[in-house]
Amino acid sequence: MDVTATNQQPSSASILARVRENAGLLVIVILLVALPFILAIVTGQPIAELLENEAGQAKFIQGLMIEVFILAIFALSYDLIFGITGLLSFGHAMFFASAAYLTGIMLKSFAWSLGPTFGLMLVAAVVQALLFGLVLPRVRGVTFALVTLGFAEVFHIIIQSREAAQYTGADVGLQGIIPPDWLNPSAERLRFYFLALALVVLAYLVARRFVSSPTGRVCVAIRENEDRALMLGYNTFYFKLAALILSAIMAGVAGMLHALYQPLVSPGVASLTFTVNALLMVLVGGIGTLSGALLGAGILRLLTFYFDKWFAASAGFLLGAVYVTLVLLLPYGIIGTWRLRRLAWREGWRDLLRRFGLSGRDEA
């Protein structure tokens, strides 16, 4: 009996430790799960109407949050290669756009079901990551960024060409995508919301596990000093390729969700601007923090929506001013700056409380 008790105690302690370690994540997930119901109660909408996906403020906010979740997965995928591995890519939008177009074409033109479409998307993501990987042994830094931009621009031109217009819609974009009935974003908005939320959490957990793995630690070492990693005997090509493949798959999942949710897949999602948006999300949240990418996606999408709504033509200027202010005040991003300076900030608060006699403890 003592042996059993001894074996159970470490497991219980480890479970409690994991719960405490992930307390913040659990609270955020619970709040996001409860958000539609809270909004329904606040706005006076019956819960039955919410479950039936009736129109209302709760359904509108669900749609806005779905867009945040899609961008969060995309930003997280970019943080894996840029923030964790140190690969600056200007062609990351190609992973997102190819998955979105592939999903739309398979569902609309070939009447595929969602399962085979998802499998094809995974294969396409891996193939594109391998295409990017071809240049990894030869180029680094800005040169790698320019090469990836070249690949992405070729894809951008192809989807807008007249030859592909039958499938991609050329400049107009791919329209008329019919998602499965069980995942229709209009009739099953609440279900889509929970699926998108689950995929964000899963993507974050996978990314965090990757970073804490031996492979992820070598990727961090590559970011800090690739020559030293090579000197220690690591073949950095394979580690960078592993990060690229995982990043491409995650961006592909985001692109697939985008095609299922939006009535139109625009060529803009394959442009340099869309990649720069991912870069902005990571910079605002904190490079290499993972959770910062999620926060940056939320800030970018919500600010864009509400600034467009409130300020119309001045929205772009105000957004630029906000980004410049954040970079000046928080040079490491919101999460990055907090992690770097939280000890100093806490000590400052304690010192302030001691000065006013509110600390509850006498100085030694």
SVG drawing of the C-alpha trace seen along z (x, -y; Angstrom):
<svg xmlns="http://www.w3.org/2000/svg" viewBox="-35 -60 68 62">
<polyline fill="none" stroke="black" stroke-width="0.4" points="0.0,0.0 2.9,-2.3 4.3,-1.6 1.0,-2.5 0.7,-5.7 4.3,-6.6 3.6,-6.0 0.5,-8.1 1.9,-11.1 4.3,-12.2 1.6,-11.9 -0.8,-14.0 1.9,-16.5 2.8,-16.6 -0.8,-17.1 -1.2,-20.0 2.1,-21.5 0.9,-21.3 -2.4,-22.9 -0.7,-25.8 1.8,-26.2 -1.1,-26.4 -3.5,-28.3 -3.5,-31.4 -4.2,-29.3 -7.0,-27.4 -8.7,-30.7 -8.4,-32.2 -9.9,-29.1 -12.7,-29.0 -13.5,-32.6 -13.5,-32.2 -15.8,-29.1 -18.2,-31.1 -18.0,-34.3 -20.9,-33.6 -23.2,-32.7 -22.0,-35.8 -22.7,-38.0 -26.2,-36.4 -27.1,-37.0 -25.7,-40.6 -27.7,-41.5 -30.8,-39.8 -30.8,-37.1 -32.3,-33.7 -29.7,-30.9 -32.0,-28.8 -31.7,-31.3 -27.9,-31.3 -27.8,-27.5 -30.0,-27.8 -27.6,-30.3 -30.1,-33.1 -28.9,-36.6 -27.7,-38.8 -24.7,-40.5 -23.4,-37.2 -23.4,-35.7 -21.6,-38.8 -18.9,-38.7 -18.5,-34.9 -17.7,-35.8 -15.2,-38.4 -13.5,-36.1 -13.3,-33.3 -11.3,-35.7 -9.0,-36.4 -8.5,-32.7 -7.6,-32.1 -5.1,-35.0 -3.8,-33.7 -2.9,-30.3 -1.3,-32.0 0.8,-34.3 1.8,-31.4 3.0,-29.6 5.1,-32.6 6.5,-32.9 7.8,-29.3 10.1,-30.1 10.9,-33.8 10.7,-34.1 12.0,-30.6 14.2,-29.6 15.3,-33.0 14.2,-32.5 12.9,-35.8 10.5,-34.8 8.6,-37.2 6.7,-34.3 4.9,-32.8 1.5,-33.9 2.0,-31.3 1.3,-28.5 -1.9,-30.2 -3.1,-31.1 -2.4,-27.8 -4.3,-26.0 -7.2,-28.4 -7.4,-28.1 -6.9,-24.4 -9.7,-23.9 -12.0,-26.2 -11.2,-24.5 -11.6,-20.9 -14.9,-21.7 -16.3,-23.8 -14.9,-22.4 -14.3,-18.8 -17.0,-18.2 -14.5,-16.6 -15.4,-16.0 -13.6,-17.7 -11.5,-14.8 -9.6,-14.2 -9.3,-17.9 -7.6,-18.2 -5.2,-15.4 -4.4,-17.0 -3.8,-20.3 -1.3,-18.6 0.6,-17.1 0.7,-20.5 2.0,-22.2 4.8,-19.7 5.8,-20.0 5.9,-23.8 8.0,-23.6 10.4,-21.3 10.5,-23.8 11.6,-26.5 14.0,-24.0 15.8,-23.6 17.5,-27.0 18.2,-26.6 21.7,-25.2 22.7,-28.0 21.2,-31.3 20.6,-32.9 19.1,-36.1 17.8,-38.7 18.8,-36.5 16.5,-33.8 13.7,-36.3 14.1,-37.5 14.1,-34.0 10.9,-33.1 9.4,-36.3 10.2,-35.3 8.4,-31.9 5.4,-33.6 5.2,-36.2 5.2,-33.5 2.3,-31.8 0.5,-35.1 0.9,-35.7 -0.3,-32.2 -3.6,-32.5 -4.4,-35.8 -3.6,-34.5 -6.3,-34.1 -5.2,-30.4 -6.2,-29.6 -9.2,-31.9 -11.6,-28.9 -10.5,-27.6 -9.1,-30.6 -11.3,-33.4 -8.2,-35.4 -8.2,-39.0 -11.8,-38.7 -10.9,-35.8 -12.4,-32.4 -16.1,-32.7 -19.0,-30.4 -17.3,-27.9 -19.8,-25.7 -18.7,-24.3 -20.1,-21.1 -23.6,-21.6 -22.3,-20.6 -19.7,-23.4 -21.6,-26.1 -20.4,-29.4 -23.9,-30.9 -26.1,-28.1 -23.6,-26.6 -21.7,-29.6 -21.4,-28.4 -20.0,-25.1 -17.5,-26.8 -16.5,-29.1 -15.7,-26.2 -13.8,-24.3 -11.7,-27.3 -11.0,-27.8 -10.0,-24.2 -7.6,-24.4 -6.0,-27.6 -5.4,-25.8 -4.1,-22.7 -1.8,-24.7 -0.4,-26.6 0.2,-23.4 1.9,-21.7 4.1,-24.8 5.0,-25.0 5.8,-21.3 8.0,-21.7 9.9,-24.6 10.5,-22.7 11.7,-19.6 15.3,-18.9 14.6,-19.9 13.1,-23.2 16.0,-24.0 18.4,-23.5 16.2,-25.8 16.5,-28.4 20.3,-27.9 20.2,-28.4 18.4,-31.7 21.0,-32.9 24.1,-31.7 23.9,-29.2 27.7,-29.0 28.0,-27.9 25.3,-25.3 27.2,-24.0 30.4,-23.9 28.7,-21.8 27.9,-19.2 24.3,-19.9 23.2,-19.7 21.1,-22.9 19.5,-22.2 17.3,-19.4 16.2,-21.4 15.3,-24.4 13.4,-22.2 11.5,-20.6 10.4,-24.1 9.5,-25.0 7.3,-21.9 5.5,-22.4 5.0,-26.1 3.7,-25.4 1.1,-22.8 -0.1,-25.3 -0.4,-28.1 -2.3,-25.6 -4.8,-24.8 -5.4,-28.6 -5.8,-28.9 -8.3,-26.1 -10.4,-27.6 -10.3,-30.9 -11.7,-29.3 -14.4,-27.5 -15.4,-30.7 -15.1,-33.5 -17.4,-33.6 -14.5,-34.8 -10.8,-33.8 -9.1,-37.0 -5.6,-37.0 -4.6,-39.5 -4.0,-36.6 -1.1,-35.5 0.5,-39.0 3.5,-40.4 1.1,-42.5 -0.4,-39.5 3.0,-38.2 3.8,-41.6 0.6,-41.4 1.9,-38.2 5.2,-39.9 3.3,-42.8 1.3,-40.5 4.5,-38.8 6.3,-42.1 3.3,-43.5 2.9,-40.4 6.6,-39.6 9.0,-37.7 9.6,-34.1 7.0,-34.1 4.3,-32.1 1.5,-33.5 2.5,-37.0 1.6,-35.9 -1.9,-35.0 -2.2,-38.3 -0.9,-40.3 -3.4,-38.6 -6.2,-39.7 -5.0,-43.2 -4.4,-43.6 -7.8,-42.2 -9.9,-44.1 -8.1,-47.4 -8.5,-47.1 -12.2,-46.3 -13.1,-49.0 -10.8,-51.7 -12.4,-51.1 -15.8,-51.4 -15.1,-54.5 -12.6,-56.5 -13.2,-55.3 -10.6,-57.0 -8.3,-57.9 -8.1,-54.3 -4.9,-53.4 -3.0,-56.5 -4.2,-55.7 -3.2,-52.1 0.2,-53.1 0.5,-55.5 -0.5,-52.7 2.1,-50.3 4.8,-52.9 3.8,-53.7 3.8,-50.1 7.3,-49.5 8.7,-52.6 7.2,-51.8 7.4,-48.0 10.5,-47.2 10.2,-43.5 6.5,-43.3 3.8,-43.2 4.5,-39.7 8.3,-39.9 8.6,-43.2 6.5,-41.8 8.7,-38.7 11.8,-40.8 10.8,-43.5 8.2,-41.9 10.6,-41.3 11.7,-45.0 8.1,-46.1 7.0,-43.8 9.9,-45.1 8.8,-48.7 5.2,-48.0 6.4,-46.5 8.7,-49.4 5.8,-51.8 3.5,-49.9 6.2,-49.9 6.5,-53.7 2.8,-54.1 2.8,-51.4 0.5,-49.1 2.8,-46.1 1.6,-44.4 5.2,-43.4 7.9,-45.2 11.2,-45.7 14.0,-43.5"/>
</svg>
